[in-house]
Amino acid sequence: MKPLNLDNDRLKKALTDAHKNAVVPETGAAWEHGIMRDIRNLPPFTGSAKNGAAYLIYEKFFWRFATVAGVLIIALSALLLNVNAASEYEIAGMLLADPYSLTFAEALGI
């Protein structure tokens, strides 16, 4: 099978001529009113998978996840602002000195 030749001048000329000779449909006020009437008469969009909108099924889960993620970001930001600026060396030293009695909450001073 030989490769497709994309530099074919005859093909370019044929497509250019077809575009130049294309008939532009006339659209008037009656046509626009008819289209808008058809749009207004469409049934409400249900978002079911039959209509090709399967992604809308997960929309409510997305907004719930976004809300929880936002709350977690705010909570972790508040925790970060309240934590004393202890170096990793001091925390590691406390964990190595007595690893069984020290918990993560004690290391953060909570």
Secondary structure, DSSP 8 states (H G I E B T S, - for coil): -----TT-HHHHHHHHHHHHT-------HHHHHHHHHHHHTS------GGGT-GGGGGHHHHHHHHHHHHHHHHHHHHHHHHS----HHHHHHHHHH-TTT--HHHHHT-
